[in-house]
């Protein structure tokens, strides 16, 4: 019995959606309502896919340039002296891919010879490349030259003493007017001030490569040298500033960083127990990439869902069109409704007729919008019709990443809005008195 009731309700609802000569205007508004839902849903899924693409591009470039997790020391001045056992402890964890020591300090960089009046403050990255321990994508980001940080004869002065290699960020190289093969000097300015008698400790380098990460902030301030060379430049001896860690799943970096912190502090406690010297309860701490760039990714998430909320207004406008269409159908079909109720149709059945009618419009518009949105996203991702100037954005085309969860949430929200828009006209139709409805002209 329920199946028959629903079958006739579907029959009536779909019949009311069909066009007749005397109600083509109502049918036209129905098509407009479907089109409104279609446009709103397509706009939503396309915009969300664009935000996903940009977020993914930013995340890849930031994380590729920096490690997933950084380990720091709370002992003494913050430097780490005996780091090989710590690296072994870190690598013993299952989800850790690599762990590498590094030095990160500030310096002044200038071209050699100093005929050009140019100098810039830089962040020097000391990397342990010779042992194969590297926790960044620096080699993939080399735009010109090679990743060669070894000490070798200078091609411009073969008779002179060998110089260590250095890789500059592209923005920094452009700022100094440096190309591959030229020389630069780094100056250690720690402890230097205008009122002191100290002079910066300066070492020359040969430029072997220029890197390009896609972020001007990094490219305009980064210089890369070998770990041994950075320890000499900043007079660290055998100490380092921290340990860079990469993991198999970067989205699990927060959890893994806590495990690394626990393992290292347990190791520090064991060393302290076996020696006379005491050790604090927390000797090492970690910072993962999500903590380091929390503000940037929070802003991107807020912008994404803010756009989602604003573009939902398109679907709301379409929902008002659905409501107005159903109200006109109720006014036009008042006599039919009265006849149905006099034949035994309940108020719940009449309500379902108009709920079905509104739902069909919403479902049709939502499905078409999702299909069109996916086709446009797939087309852009495959053929890259919308290109971007690579010298400005450093990407060739508009990035798009389709997330099935976004499509599902947009479709669910759209259909829910359309069903809610049909509730008021359906309740008005169900509340008609049969006698008055039949007498309606």
FENCORNOR-V99072 format. One line per field, one symbol per residue. phi: phi as a letter, one per 40 degrees, with the letter a starting at -180 (. if undefined). psi: psi as a letter, one per 30 degrees, with the letter a starting at -180 (. if undefined). burial: + if it has 9 or more other ideal C-beta (glycine too) atoms within 8 Angstrom, else -. A space follows every 10 residues. Layout:
phi->???
psi->???
burial->???
//
This chain:
phi->.ccccccccc cccccccccb ccbccccccc cccccccdcc cccccccccc cccccccccc cccccbccbb bbbbcfcgcb cccccccccc cccccccaab cabbacabba cbcccccaaa cbbcbcbccc cgcabbcdcc cccbgbcbbc caccdcaccc ccbccabbcc ccccccgbbc hcbbbbbcbc gcacccccbc cbbcabcbab bachbcdccc abbbbccccc ccccfcgbcb cabcbbbcbc cccccccccc cccccccccc ccccbcccbc cbbbbbbccc ccbdcccccc cccccccdcc cccccccccc cccccccccc ccbdcccccc ccchcccccc ccdccccccc cccccccccc cccccccccc ccbfcccbcc cbcgbcaccb bcbdcccccc cccccccccc cccccccccc cccdcccccc b
psi->eeeeeeeeee eeeeefflkl efhfeeeeee eeeeeeeeee eeeeeeeeee eeeeeeeeee eeeeellekk klkgkbgflk eifeeeeeee ffkegkelkk llkjlklkkl lklhfkiklk kljkjjkiee fgjkglheef gjekalijgl klkkefiffl kkkllkkkle eeeeefhklk flklkkkjgk fklfflfkkk jkkllkjflk ljffjeeeff gkkklleeee eeeghfbgll flkkkklejf fgeeeeeeee eeeeeeeeee eeefleklkl ejfklljlfe eeheeefeee eeeefeeeee ffeeeeeeee eeeeeeeeee eegeeeeeee efggkleeee eeefeeeeee eeeeeeeeee eeeeeeeeee eefhejlkjf fefgkflkkk jkjeeeeeee eeeeeeeeee ffeeeeeeef gkkeeeeefk .
burial->----++--++ -+++-++--- --++-++-++ -+++++++++ ++++++++++ +++++++++- ++++++++++ ++++----++ --+--++-++ +-+-++-+++ +++++-++++ ++-----+-+ -++++++++- --++++-+-- ++--+-+++- -+-+------ --++++++++ +++-++-+-+ -++++++++- ---------+ --++++++++ +++-+--+++ +++++++-++ +-++-+--++ +++++++--- -+++-+++++ +-+++-+++- ++------+- --++-+++++ -++--++--+ --++--++-- ++-+++++++ ++++++++++ --+++-++++ +-------++ ++++++++++ ++++++++++ -+++-+++++ +--+---+-- ----+-++++ +++--++--+ +-+++-+++- ++++++++++ -+-+-+++-- -
//
